[in-house]
Each structure stands twice: as structure tokens, then as C-alpha cells.
């Protein structure tokens, strides 16, 4: 297909050379536009990933399991140009390629339930991709629930509508009816994570106490008048000698006292609670919510080979669902690039297989189908001869 003449673009769009979803300066706010109401949720989910390593590991593995994709066009020239663009497009300041953009975009979608990106146009060509900071972006309904207004924060803290919303990419994960923001996959985990962190913190405190043993030195005066008269002085002397013995860590030093003196380690008679069972129960809740098989997170829980295979199949279906959510964003980027370059041909996105294990399983299934078909033909020919 021949390359069509590039259609003229509005001068305002041609001049766009910086992300609109960054800080803005010279715009006017519209009345009734509210700031984002989920800023507290963003901080909460970000803190969960920072404080609970298994949550962060599960999300990062899910992002990596998303894999890459190939694009196909009916026009070979358009296909080559599009593939070169997807591999070399700058993403932000230091990253390149659409895979880098999608990884951050998908990570935002999982963590916060909402992801926002932008296609940056320079001199009438799609030049960059940009992942927006959700703390600087607000989504709100326009004149109807079908109209979503994208606003960015300016230097004075106001949220102002972006002038070219057609260049903004946005996705929401499992949004509730009547709400503009999506639902994070971490919803429901703050309560469980708080209990888990309490157990970890308490375990650390107990080990600190056991490692740094504290002693209780008790002096019991006798019934005679001499002991009762000098009880305070003897107690002070015992305390001084005990302190010297504890401070002298370079050599072994004995503690000698006169009278009925008892030395006991504080907490030695208490039983430390076992944390194995409650921690596992909490981790099971977290793993069930995140949808990652335990063996991928380094959890050596007892499971059969068939159970591991079933968990891998479930994970495959989860990744396929995520790919279906992200594919419209990929198609929009590709179609925008082709339109600005003057091409008019449809784009087809084909995702790569998840793992080598999936390829092997599909090959074995195809081999069994071929053998079954061959046996049917042989049996049919044998019956015809009879």
C-alpha cells in the first residue's frame, strides 16, 4: 500500500513538545473541577510495596510475565517503520522502547488501579511516550458519565484540564460503577499486611531482648538488725559492682556479693510465641489476592506437580486478561504513529507466548492430535478393506 500524503495537523498539536500531564503554567481552571480524591490511597499502596517485600515481588513478577508483542501491517513499509519506532521511542528521560513504557504503565495499573500515560507529539510526529505521575493527574467526569476529563497539576497546585486529551492514554482496572478511578489489586491487603508487620516487628523486638539479655539482681536482707540497717548501702554497692561487671566486655569478670543475692535473666521463664502458622496464614491471603503461585515467590509450601501445573494455568489466564486490558493502549499508540506518518493500514498485535513451558505443552498437544488423527485414518482404511 502506498504511503498517503500526511494530513495537515492543527498548529497547536504540532507545537506540543512536552508532556501535558506534567506541570502546567498558563492555563485557566474550570469551575467545579475537583482534585484527586485518592491521594491517600496512592500513598498507602506505595507504602505497602515498600514495607512488605512479597507484595512488591509479586507485582514485579506479574509485570515481567506480561511479555512482549509483535505488530503486523498489510503495508510492509508501514510495518518496518512501526517496529523501529516501538523499539527506539524515548520513554521519559532515560528509557527507550514501548516495552519500557508498558512495564511502568502496567505496574501503575496493578498498584493503583489507574494508569495514565501520554503520547508526546513534536513537529507533527509522535516522538516520545511519557508515564504520568498519578499524584499530578486528576480524572473526573465531564458533562456526562461517558466523558472523562483529564487534568494536570500546575505549579500553584491547581488541577487544570489538559488542552489535548486525545494524546493522553488512560486505563482503569475493575472500576466500580459510577466511579472514574479503578480498583487496585492490593485492595483488602492493608489490614492483613498490618497484622503481618506487627508479627515481624514483635519477633524482632523479642530477638533483640534475647540477644541483649537483661538481668534482675535482687538483694534480700536478713532478719538481723545489722542487715536491715545497712540494706540500702549494700544494695547500692551490689548495683555498682554489677554495673562494672556488665561494662567490662573485654574479659571474663566474676561478680561477688555478700548476703542473699539472686540474679535472674528477665523474660527467661516466658515462652516465645510461634509465628510460623499465623505468618503462613497471612501470606496465603496475600498470595491468593495477588494471583501468583507460591513457588514463584520462593515459598516452599507442599504442593504436587499437578497442583503446580494448575496454578501455572491459572496464572496464564490472568496474564491473558491483563493483555486484553493493555492491547487497546498498544493499538492506540500504533495507530497514532501510523496516522501521523501518513499511513492508512490496520495494525494487528500478536503477543508472544508466556513461557517455554507453554510452548512445549502446546507442541505435545498438537503431536497427540496428529497421532490421533493418523490412528483414525488407519482404522478407517482397515474397516474399508474388510
C-alpha positions as CSV (number, residue, x, y, z in Angstrom):
1,X,0.0,0.0,0.0
2,X,1.4,3.3,-1.0
3,X,2.2,5.9,1.6
4,X,-0.5,8.5,1.7
5,X,0.1,12.2,2.0
6,X,0.3,13.3,5.6
7,X,-2.8,15.2,6.6
8,X,-2.2,18.7,8.0
9,X,-2.5,18.9,11.8
10,X,-3.7,21.9,13.8
11,X,-0.8,24.2,14.7
12,X,-1.5,23.7,18.4
13,X,-0.9,20.0,18.1
14,X,2.2,20.5,16.0
15,X,3.6,22.6,18.7
16,X,3.2,20.1,21.5
17,X,6.8,19.0,22.5
18,X,6.4,18.4,26.2
19,X,4.1,16.2,28.3
20,X,0.8,17.8,29.2
21,X,0.4,15.6,32.3
22,X,3.5,17.2,33.8
23,X,3.4,20.6,35.5
24,X,1.4,23.3,33.6
25,X,1.8,27.0,33.9
26,X,-0.5,29.1,31.6
27,X,-4.0,27.6,31.7
28,X,-7.2,28.6,33.3
29,X,-9.1,26.3,35.8
30,X,-12.6,25.3,35.1
31,X,-15.2,25.8,37.8
32,X,-16.3,22.7,39.6
33,X,-13.2,20.7,38.8
34,X,-12.1,18.7,41.9
35,X,-8.7,17.5,42.8
36,X,-8.0,13.7,43.0
37,X,-9.6,12.1,46.0
38,X,-7.4,9.1,46.1
39,X,-4.1,10.7,47.1
40,X,-4.2,8.9,50.4
41,X,-4.8,5.6,48.6
42,X,-1.7,6.2,46.4
43,X,0.5,6.7,49.4
44,X,-1.0,3.7,51.2
45,X,-0.4,1.3,48.3
46,X,3.1,2.7,47.7
47,X,3.9,2.1,51.4
48,X,2.6,-1.5,51.2
49,X,5.1,-2.3,48.4
50,X,7.9,-0.7,50.3
51,X,7.2,-2.4,53.6
52,X,6.0,-5.9,52.5
53,X,8.6,-7.4,50.2
54,X,6.4,-10.3,49.0
55,X,3.8,-7.8,47.6
56,X,6.4,-5.9,45.7
57,X,8.0,-9.2,44.4
58,X,4.6,-10.5,43.2
59,X,3.8,-7.3,41.3
60,X,7.2,-7.1,39.6
61,X,6.9,-10.8,38.6
62,X,3.5,-10.1,37.1
63,X,4.8,-7.2,35.2
64,X,7.7,-9.3,33.8
65,X,5.4,-12.1,32.9
66,X,3.4,-9.8,30.7
67,X,5.9,-10.4,28.0
68,X,6.3,-8.5,24.7
69,X,4.4,-8.5,21.4
70,X,4.8,-8.1,17.6
71,X,2.9,-5.9,15.3
72,X,1.9,-6.7,11.7
73,X,0.6,-4.4,9.0
74,X,-0.6,-5.1,5.4
75,X,1.9,-2.5,4.2
76,X,5.5,-3.7,4.7
77,X,7.0,-0.2,4.8
78,X,4.5,0.8,7.5
79,X,5.2,-2.3,9.5
80,X,9.0,-1.8,9.4
81,X,8.6,1.9,10.4
82,X,6.3,1.0,13.2
83,X,8.5,-1.8,14.6
84,X,11.5,0.6,14.5
85,X,9.5,3.2,16.4
86,X,8.3,0.8,19.0
87,X,11.9,-0.3,19.7
88,X,13.5,3.1,19.8
89,X,10.9,5.5,21.1
90,X,12.2,7.5,24.1
91,X,10.2,6.9,27.3
92,X,10.7,9.7,29.8
93,X,14.2,10.8,30.2
94,X,16.3,7.6,30.3
95,X,14.4,4.7,28.9
96,X,13.6,3.6,25.4
97,X,11.1,1.3,23.7
98,X,7.4,0.7,24.1
99,X,8.1,-2.3,26.5
100,X,9.6,0.2,29.0
101,X,6.5,2.3,28.8
102,X,4.1,-0.6,29.1
103,X,6.0,-2.0,32.1
104,X,5.6,1.2,34.1
105,X,2.1,1.7,32.8
106,X,1.1,-1.9,33.8
107,X,2.8,-1.5,37.2
108,X,0.7,1.6,37.9
109,X,-2.5,-0.2,36.8
110,X,-1.9,-3.1,39.2
111,X,-0.7,-1.0,42.2
112,X,-3.2,1.9,42.0
113,X,-6.0,0.6,39.7
114,X,-5.4,3.5,37.4
115,X,-2.7,4.2,34.9
116,X,-2.1,7.4,32.9
117,X,0.4,7.9,30.1
118,X,0.8,10.3,27.2
119,X,1.9,10.4,23.6
120,X,4.1,13.4,23.0
121,X,3.9,15.0,19.5
122,X,6.8,17.1,18.2
123,X,6.5,18.9,14.8
124,X,3.6,16.7,13.8
125,X,5.3,13.4,14.6
126,X,4.9,11.1,17.6
127,X,8.3,11.5,19.3
128,X,8.0,10.3,22.9
129,X,6.0,8.3,25.4
130,X,5.6,9.5,28.9
131,X,4.3,7.8,32.1
132,X,2.4,10.4,34.2
133,X,2.8,10.7,38.0
134,X,-0.7,9.9,39.3
135,X,-0.2,12.4,42.1
136,X,0.0,15.1,39.5
137,X,-3.1,13.9,37.5
138,X,-6.8,14.0,38.2
139,X,-9.6,12.2,36.5
140,X,-13.2,13.5,36.7
141,X,-16.5,13.1,34.9
142,X,-17.3,15.8,32.4
143,X,-20.8,16.8,31.3
144,X,-21.8,13.1,31.3
145,X,-20.6,9.9,32.9
146,X,-19.2,8.9,29.5
147,X,-17.0,11.9,29.3
148,X,-13.8,11.8,31.4
149,X,-11.8,14.9,31.9
150,X,-8.0,14.6,32.4
151,X,-6.4,17.3,34.4
152,X,-2.8,18.0,35.4
153,X,-1.4,19.9,38.4
154,X,0.3,23.3,37.7
155,X,3.0,25.0,39.8
156,X,0.4,26.6,42.0
157,X,-1.2,23.3,42.9
158,X,-4.4,23.7,40.7
159,X,-5.6,20.8,38.6
160,X,-6.3,22.1,35.1
161,X,-7.7,20.3,32.1
162,X,-5.1,19.3,29.5
163,X,-5.5,21.1,26.2
164,X,-5.2,17.9,24.0
165,X,-6.8,15.0,25.8
166,X,-6.7,12.8,22.6
167,X,-2.9,12.4,23.3
168,X,-3.5,11.1,26.8
169,X,-3.6,7.3,27.5
170,X,-5.6,6.1,30.5
171,X,-6.7,2.8,31.8
172,X,-8.6,1.6,34.9
173,X,-8.7,-1.9,36.4
174,X,-12.1,-3.2,37.6
175,X,-13.7,0.2,38.2
176,X,-16.7,0.3,40.4
177,X,-20.0,1.5,38.8
178,X,-20.2,5.3,38.9
179,X,-16.6,5.9,39.7
180,X,-13.9,7.2,37.5
181,X,-10.9,5.5,39.2
182,X,-10.1,1.9,39.0
183,X,-9.6,-0.7,41.8
184,X,-6.1,-1.7,42.9
185,X,-5.2,-5.4,43.1
186,X,-3.9,-4.5,46.6
187,X,-7.3,-3.6,47.9
188,X,-8.0,-5.7,51.0
189,X,-4.3,-6.2,51.9
190,X,-3.7,-3.2,54.2
191,X,-5.4,-5.0,57.1
192,X,-3.7,-8.3,56.6
193,X,-0.3,-6.6,56.0
194,X,-0.7,-4.6,59.2
195,X,-1.0,-7.8,61.2
196,X,1.9,-9.4,59.4
197,X,4.1,-6.4,60.0
198,X,3.1,-6.4,63.7
199,X,4.2,-10.0,64.0
200,X,7.5,-9.3,62.3
201,X,8.1,-6.2,64.5
202,X,7.3,-8.2,67.7
203,X,9.6,-11.0,66.6
204,X,12.4,-8.5,66.0
205,X,11.8,-7.0,69.5
206,X,11.8,-10.4,71.1
207,X,15.1,-11.4,69.4
208,X,16.6,-8.1,70.4
209,X,15.7,-8.8,74.0
210,X,17.0,-12.4,73.8
211,X,20.2,-11.3,72.2
212,X,20.8,-8.4,74.6
213,X,19.9,-10.2,77.9
214,X,18.8,-8.0,80.8
215,X,19.2,-9.2,84.3
216,X,17.3,-8.6,87.5
217,X,19.6,-8.5,90.6
218,X,17.6,-8.9,93.8
219,X,19.1,-8.5,97.3
220,X,17.1,-9.9,100.2
221,X,18.2,-8.6,103.6
222,X,18.3,-11.0,106.6
223,X,16.2,-10.6,109.7
224,X,19.0,-9.4,111.9
225,X,19.3,-5.7,112.7
226,X,22.8,-5.3,111.0
227,X,21.4,-6.2,107.6
228,X,18.4,-4.1,108.0
229,X,20.5,-1.1,109.0
230,X,22.9,-1.3,106.0
231,X,20.4,-2.7,103.4
232,X,20.5,0.5,101.3
233,X,24.3,0.8,101.3
234,X,24.7,-2.9,100.4
235,X,22.1,-2.7,97.6
236,X,24.0,0.4,96.1
237,X,27.3,-1.4,96.4
238,X,25.9,-4.5,94.7
239,X,24.5,-2.3,91.9
240,X,27.9,-0.7,91.3
241,X,29.7,-4.0,91.2
242,X,27.2,-5.5,88.9
243,X,27.4,-2.5,86.5
244,X,31.2,-2.8,86.4
245,X,30.9,-6.5,85.6
246,X,28.5,-5.8,82.8
247,X,30.5,-2.9,81.3
248,X,33.8,-5.0,81.2
249,X,33.1,-6.9,78.0
250,X,36.8,-7.4,77.1
251,X,37.4,-10.2,79.6
252,X,35.5,-12.5,81.9
253,X,34.8,-10.9,85.3
254,X,33.1,-12.6,88.2
255,X,30.5,-10.9,90.3
256,X,30.9,-11.4,94.1
257,X,28.3,-10.3,96.6
258,X,27.6,-10.9,100.3
259,X,24.2,-11.9,101.5
260,X,21.2,-13.4,99.8
261,X,21.6,-12.1,96.3
262,X,19.6,-13.6,93.3
263,X,20.5,-12.9,89.7
264,X,17.9,-13.8,87.0
265,X,17.6,-13.1,83.3
266,X,14.5,-11.0,82.6
267,X,12.0,-12.9,80.5
268,X,13.8,-16.3,80.6
269,X,10.8,-18.0,82.1
270,X,8.4,-16.7,79.4
271,X,7.5,-18.7,76.3
272,X,8.1,-17.0,72.9
273,X,5.0,-17.4,70.7
274,X,5.5,-19.4,67.5
275,X,4.9,-17.2,64.4
276,X,5.1,-19.9,61.7
277,X,1.4,-20.8,61.5
278,X,0.0,-17.2,61.7
279,X,2.6,-15.9,59.2
280,X,1.7,-18.6,56.7
281,X,-2.0,-17.9,57.1
282,X,-1.4,-14.2,56.4
283,X,0.9,-15.0,53.4
284,X,-1.7,-17.3,52.0
285,X,-4.2,-14.4,52.0
286,X,-1.7,-12.1,50.2
287,X,-0.8,-14.7,47.6
288,X,-4.4,-15.5,46.9
289,X,-5.1,-11.8,46.3
290,X,-2.2,-11.3,44.1
291,X,-2.7,-14.4,42.0
292,X,0.9,-15.5,41.9
293,X,1.8,-19.2,42.5
294,X,3.7,-19.6,45.8
295,X,6.7,-21.3,44.2
296,X,7.3,-18.3,42.0
297,X,7.8,-16.2,45.2
298,X,10.2,-18.6,46.9
299,X,7.6,-20.1,49.3
300,X,8.3,-23.8,49.7
301,X,4.8,-24.9,50.5
302,X,3.9,-28.5,50.0
303,X,2.3,-28.9,46.5
304,X,2.1,-31.7,44.0
305,X,3.3,-31.4,40.4
306,X,-0.3,-31.4,39.1
307,X,-1.2,-28.6,41.6
308,X,1.8,-26.5,40.3
309,X,0.7,-27.1,36.7
310,X,-2.9,-25.9,37.5
311,X,-1.5,-22.8,39.3
312,X,0.6,-22.1,36.2
313,X,-2.5,-22.4,34.0
314,X,-4.4,-20.0,36.3
315,X,-1.6,-17.5,36.1
316,X,-1.6,-17.8,32.3
317,X,-5.3,-16.9,32.2
318,X,-4.6,-13.9,34.5
319,X,-1.8,-12.7,32.2
320,X,-4.1,-13.1,29.2
321,X,-6.7,-11.0,30.9
322,X,-4.2,-8.2,31.6
323,X,-3.0,-8.3,28.0
324,X,-6.6,-7.7,26.8
325,X,-6.7,-4.7,29.0
326,X,-3.5,-3.3,27.6
327,X,-3.9,-4.2,24.0
328,X,-6.2,-1.1,23.2
329,X,-3.4,1.1,24.5
330,X,-0.9,-0.5,22.3
331,X,-3.2,-0.2,19.3
332,X,-3.8,3.4,20.0
333,X,-0.1,4.2,20.1
334,X,0.5,2.3,16.9
335,X,-2.5,3.9,15.0
336,X,-1.4,7.3,16.1
337,X,2.1,6.8,14.9
338,X,0.9,5.5,11.5
339,X,-1.6,8.3,11.0
340,X,1.0,11.0,11.8
341,X,3.4,9.3,9.4
342,X,0.8,9.2,6.6
343,X,0.0,5.5,6.6
344,X,-3.5,4.2,6.5
345,X,-3.5,0.4,7.2
346,X,-4.8,-1.7,10.1
347,X,-2.5,-3.0,12.8
348,X,-2.6,-6.4,14.3
349,X,-1.0,-7.1,17.7
350,X,0.3,-10.6,18.5
351,X,1.6,-11.3,22.0
352,X,4.5,-13.7,22.5
353,X,3.9,-17.0,24.3
354,X,4.3,-16.6,28.1
355,X,6.9,-19.3,28.8
356,X,8.8,-22.1,27.1
357,X,6.8,-24.5,29.2
358,X,3.6,-23.3,27.4
359,X,5.2,-23.8,24.0
360,X,6.2,-27.3,25.0
361,X,2.7,-28.2,26.3
362,X,1.1,-26.8,23.1
363,X,3.5,-28.8,20.9
364,X,2.8,-32.0,22.8
365,X,-0.9,-31.4,22.5
366,X,-0.6,-30.8,18.7
367,X,1.5,-34.0,18.4
368,X,-1.1,-36.1,20.2
369,X,-3.9,-34.7,18.0
370,X,-1.9,-35.6,14.9
371,X,-1.3,-39.1,16.2
372,X,-5.0,-39.5,17.0
373,X,-6.0,-38.3,13.5
374,X,-3.5,-40.7,12.0
375,X,-4.9,-43.7,14.0
376,X,-8.4,-42.8,12.9
377,X,-7.4,-42.8,9.3
378,X,-5.6,-46.2,9.7
379,X,-8.6,-47.7,11.5
380,X,-10.9,-46.3,8.8
381,X,-8.8,-47.7,6.0
382,X,-8.7,-51.1,7.7
383,X,-12.5,-51.2,8.0
384,X,-12.9,-50.3,4.3
385,X,-10.6,-53.2,3.4
386,X,-12.7,-55.6,5.4
